[in-house]
């Protein structure tokens, strides 16, 4: 769904930094081989993630929802040499594709992968995080937030993807639509929770930026 006129969207993309070739290759292979390739962050949002990481200069990043690793590599661009990314995904079938691009990227040693249920994995993590990206099953967004909020360093940033959900969040709610219902609850949560200050950015399918106080 286009939230901006297509010509404006094209202009924005054409006047933003171009994605590296490795991400173009990963995008092409994802569209060729993987179901639901629209789940990719995409070139423009990827550049946003990259530049935000360079601004934040995080030591530890947590990514909930790896998919094929596009966003992971965007975050890696902004990591300091002693920084690391922990990324979690439940789909073990994607691990080989992820690894092939992590190896090519030069960031392999800074990326730790977990395959499994993030609800179970997050409580076992000992790190404190400067940046967290939530981009997994929408029904658990609020659960992920509640699990990671106490693992954040002060001033840390929580990014949440797909929070506009193709515009469904402003349409009449279908009682059977659990994902939209969950996102409505999540958007309310991060806007009202006094531990964070939040702005919802109309980038792609909606990207929320929450700063931990």
Secondary structure as GFF3:
##gff-version 3
##sequence-region A 1 213
A	DSSP	alpha_helix	6	14	.	.	.	ID=ss1
A	DSSP	alpha_helix	21	33	.	.	.	ID=ss2
A	DSSP	three_ten_helix	37	39	.	.	.	ID=ss3
A	DSSP	alpha_helix	43	56	.	.	.	ID=ss4
A	DSSP	beta_strand	60	64	.	.	.	ID=ss5
A	DSSP	alpha_helix	70	76	.	.	.	ID=ss6
A	DSSP	beta_strand	84	89	.	.	.	ID=ss7
A	DSSP	three_ten_helix	92	94	.	.	.	ID=ss8
A	DSSP	alpha_helix	95	105	.	.	.	ID=ss9
A	DSSP	three_ten_helix	108	110	.	.	.	ID=ss10
A	DSSP	beta_strand	111	115	.	.	.	ID=ss11
A	DSSP	alpha_helix	118	121	.	.	.	ID=ss12
A	DSSP	three_ten_helix	122	124	.	.	.	ID=ss13
A	DSSP	beta_strand	129	134	.	.	.	ID=ss14
A	DSSP	three_ten_helix	138	140	.	.	.	ID=ss15
A	DSSP	alpha_helix	141	148	.	.	.	ID=ss16
A	DSSP	three_ten_helix	149	151	.	.	.	ID=ss17
A	DSSP	beta_strand	152	161	.	.	.	ID=ss18
A	DSSP	three_ten_helix	165	170	.	.	.	ID=ss19
A	DSSP	alpha_helix	178	192	.	.	.	ID=ss20
A	DSSP	beta_strand	196	201	.	.	.	ID=ss21
A	DSSP	beta_strand	207	212	.	.	.	ID=ss22
###
